[in-house]
């Protein structure tokens, strides 16, 4: 019975991970557009872009390590 719960929790976490990746990707693309449209982007804007980009790539690595694909949840 314990192992069934473990599988359920894994699926739940994987769904949450995919949802988080989608949200961070959306934020990253938005931030990137802001920097591209700026004539002279502020240092704060550039730092925020780097943080979001790093977060996105970290989450992608985590999904790859867990062998999660978006096809499973769509």
Phi, psi and omega in degrees: 000323179300323183290330176294320179295322180299317178296321179295317179295322179297314179298319180297316179294321180297318177298317179296320178298315179298317180297317179295319179300316180298318180293317181292323178297317178299315178297319180297315179297321179296314180297321179297319178296322178298318180293318180295324182279342181285139175288312179222090183295142180288161180295325178297318178297317179293321177295318178299320178299316180296320180295314180295318179298315179297318178298316180299313181291328175296316180294323176296318177297319178298317179295321178294317179297324179276356181058050179257134175235153182289338180296333180294330190249008178253000000 
